[in-house]
């Protein structure tokens, strides 16, 4: 891995909850968005966009299992447009709704 990919990952980790555009990250780094996507994929085996979404899912799962925060608060804290889009995305990738996931985790 080189310093560009590490810097990109750092910025994505830092700004994952913002309405993040790869173009903005690339501009901040002084490189072309396509080049950023390519070097990130080469280094981590995943696109920057998918990386951010996996990061959000991971954080959502932790928050659902370890807090009593409403799903709407969790989705907002992760930068989703609304609770419905968050719930659909969560269900599609985790196999159940956020509330069901919470119930399962708490036994």
C-alpha positions in Angstrom: 0.0 0.0 0.0 1.2 3.5 -0.7 0.6 6.7 1.2 -2.1 7.8 -1.3 -4.3 4.8 -0.6 -3.7 5.1 3.1 -4.6 8.8 3.0 -7.8 8.0 1.0 -8.8 5.3 3.5 -8.1 7.7 6.4 -10.4 10.4 4.8 -13.1 7.8 4.1 -12.9 6.6 7.7 -13.1 10.2 8.9 -15.9 11.4 6.7 -18.0 8.3 6.1 -21.1 9.9 7.7 -21.0 12.9 5.5 -22.6 13.1 2.0 -19.4 11.9 0.6 -18.4 12.2 -3.0 -15.4 10.4 -4.3 -14.7 13.5 -6.5 -14.4 15.6 -3.3 -11.9 13.2 -1.7 -9.9 13.0 -5.0 -9.9 16.8 -5.3 -8.8 17.1 -1.7 -5.9 14.7 -2.5 -5.1 16.4 -5.8 -5.8 13.3 -7.9 -8.4 12.3 -10.5 -11.4 10.4 -9.1 -10.9 7.5 -11.5 -7.3 7.2 -10.4 -8.4 7.3 -6.7 -10.9 4.5 -7.4 -8.4 2.4 -9.2 -5.6 2.6 -6.6 -8.0 2.1 -3.8 -9.4 -1.0 -5.4 -6.0 -2.3 -6.2 -4.9 -1.8 -2.5 -8.0 -3.0 -0.7 -9.9 -5.1 -3.3 -13.0 -3.0 -3.0 -14.2 0.3 -4.4 -14.2 3.4 -2.2 -18.0 3.6 -2.3 -18.4 -0.1 -1.3 -15.8 0.5 1.4 -17.8 3.3 2.9 -21.1 1.4 2.8 -19.4 -1.6 4.5 -18.1 0.7 7.1 -21.6 2.2 7.6 -23.1 -1.3 7.9 -20.5 -2.4 10.4 -21.1 0.7 12.6 -24.9 0.3 12.3 -24.7 -3.4 13.4 -22.5 -2.4 16.4 -24.9 0.5 17.3 -28.0 -1.7 17.0 -26.6 -4.4 19.2 -25.0 -2.2 21.8 -27.3 0.9 22.2 -31.0 1.6 22.6 -30.8 4.4 20.0 -33.8 4.6 17.7 -33.1 3.3 14.2 -33.9 6.8 12.9 -31.0 8.2 15.0 -28.6 5.5 13.9 -29.5 6.1 10.2 -29.1 9.8 10.6 -25.7 9.5 12.4 -24.4 7.3 9.5 -25.4 9.9 6.9 -28.3 8.1 5.3 -31.0 10.3 3.6 -33.7 8.8 5.7 -34.6 5.8 7.9 -36.4 4.0 5.0 -33.3 4.1 2.7 -31.2 2.9 5.6 -33.6 0.1 6.5 -33.8 -1.1 2.9 -30.0 -1.1 2.5 -29.5 -2.8 5.8 -32.1 -5.5 5.0 -30.6 -6.1 1.5 -27.1 -6.6 2.9 -27.7 -8.1 6.3 -30.7 -10.3 5.5 -33.1 -8.7 8.0 -34.5 -5.4 9.1 -32.5 -3.3 11.6 -35.1 -3.8 14.3 -35.0 -7.6 13.7 -31.2 -7.6 13.8 -31.4 -5.8 17.2 -33.8 -8.4 18.6 -31.6 -11.3 17.4 -28.5 -9.7 18.9 -30.1 -9.2 22.3 -31.4 -12.8 22.3 
